[in-house]
């Protein structure tokens, strides 16, 4: 059928474009890898530690800090490195132990640790966590120092007494419980899952838009005119071009879904629903590409504008800042995000991949996506009928 | 020299007519910076506040220092909001919220059960409870840390009294006084808060600078790739046949690229400063960094272009290089937060040095940008050298 032939020639042109090897195949995987590595594991504050001493007090404290699960410890040799790293945002805070630490503690002397952080409240939680850790670690030395002074006994003796006694006291326990279900869910949210979903939408849309230049070229180079001169209806030509754009979007989408499944073990949820969403979003992307191809008369301009629109709509639509973060902190942004088709597709995948939803759960989202696609296609066809041969 | 300027002027006039330059050089970075700012700023600017529900069922003398002293102090300082609950269940309910998602408003509940003070004073086991909101990890961690520190403080006093009395039982009568003295004794290890300057661009400026750097490489490519385009169009042979020194052709192209880059950066700096409120910093420092960055961009793109054989291939290589370096260089997201290999890898790109220079300038003085400028000039020298070596062969057929 002629429309398929037109579509096939579009896909061949797409395949022959050398740069696509990088932009369509390599770049998405690269981005998913980087995003997953940087953001996929949740945010763990990094604390720089300078601990020159080699004695027991230092070792005990360092061990306690490193064992704590609330932050990651990075050892450094000098204060200036740590300060500079904190200033640049490469570390959330720095802890500097003085060289006399190991001597002061057994002697019962007071010593000061520097906690370096940037101004603002972000480090408050970290600061108090370290304070609590110190309180626990230094409990015995503190008791020993007090007892030594009170009873006028040597520090070592006081420490021995304290150790023997505190093993027997009940102490105040702190019981914790967690309420509510985390947005990320207690289920396995893979390290790369969110990044894969976001990049799927971003690239399907971006590749479609950037590829709209092909349609502009088809018009400008006179290919469309020559097709029109054959006994082919406008309807067939438009269908063929539409299928061509759809094919490009699908190639990008299917590649990312399968590729991430294989390389990163990403889960996409119920297969049928996932396929339908990819198809629907492919229609949205290709519809937008058709519209761009209809509106532009200069294919040199179409590419940068396509890139700009592709990146801009993706950023707004939740492909960079996750939707659940928007919902928590910036509801206005979340609302604006849902003006973009990307957000609806991402919501659908959250239901499928995270909450084990099924076809029934994502039908509304499919409907919305098809609505976007219909709007784009109708506008494009209306415009193309006029300008196809121009 | 004059012929170089004529060539440059011709190229610039050609470019001015091509609207795609305006998109790449101005509209795209400006537009994307505005969009990124809109999306990211509300989230990263969100000040850290914590809301705790406090149920002081005990109301005893050992609950007050925690509730009024520690928590009250934080509340007065504006870091924490306190909601008082009359019972443990009410406090827990406030955290759990209604339905499947925990109410965003309360980050943690702190519960001091009935009889707490009495039990501590008589040495019986007891507990403090913290209910954490699953979605408020930073704030609920704060609550936990505060309560833990307080519990350890009580443990210390208890331990101190018990130790003293165990070696001298007669002093049991003195227990209250001992406890008081123990509480007043300073800690062996105290923490001194040191404030560091912020050598980092604020978010708006980061996106503006990152996107400007990213698109700079596309902008200068217009000038750089024109050499290959002329070859393709046949005009290069005519230039070579003309009584011009060879180097003036290359210099002309370089001037074009430099002019395009500088003008676009200037427009972006002014645009983002006025429209988005970006704060680029000390103008002299910014100017130095921009000139060095533009030079390095020309060098890099010239080298990439010189490796290509046709104008089309040149465009492909150039766009891959520009995108790849831009991403690795951390222009889209602060890759220095990744740590490890990725964070170190970014120093291979001029983008990272440009951004770091701006960051150091933000928190310091113009002298702090010397390493960045030096690195950028080194990039320029090395890449230009390679490019010239390759081009010489092309221009001497």
Interface residues (C-beta under 8 A of the other chain):
Chain A: X18 X19 X22 X23 X27 X30 X31 X34 X35 X37 X38 X46 X70 X83 X84 X86 X87 X88 X89 X90 X94 X104 X105 X108 X109 X110 X111 X112 X113 X114 X115 X116 X117 X118 X119 X120 X121 X122 X124 X125 X127 X128 X129 X130 X131 X132 X134 X135 X136 X138 X139 X140 X141 X142 X143 X145 X146 X147 X149 X150 X151 X158 X161 X162 X165 X166 X168 X169 X170 X171 X172 X173 X174 X175 X176 X177 X178 X179 X180 X181 X182 X183 X298 X300 X301 X303 X304 X305 X307 X308 X311 X312 X315 X316 X320 X321 X325 X326 X328 X329 X330 X332 X333 X336 X337
Chain B: X18 X19 X20 X23 X24 X27 X28 X31 X32 X35 X36 X38 X39 X40 X42 X43 X46 X47 X48 X49 X79 X92 X95 X96 X97 X100 X101 X102 X103 X104 X109 X120 X123 X124 X125 X126 X127 X128 X129 X130 X131 X132 X133 X134 X135 X138 X139 X141 X142 X144 X145 X146 X147 X148 X149 X151 X152 X153 X154 X155 X156 X158 X159 X160 X162 X163 X164 X166 X167 X168 X178 X181 X182 X185 X186 X187 X188 X189 X190 X191 X192 X193 X194 X195 X196 X197 X198 X199 X200 X313 X315 X316 X319 X320 X323 X324 X327 X333 X334 X335 X336 X337 X338 X339 X342 X343 X356 X359 X360 X363
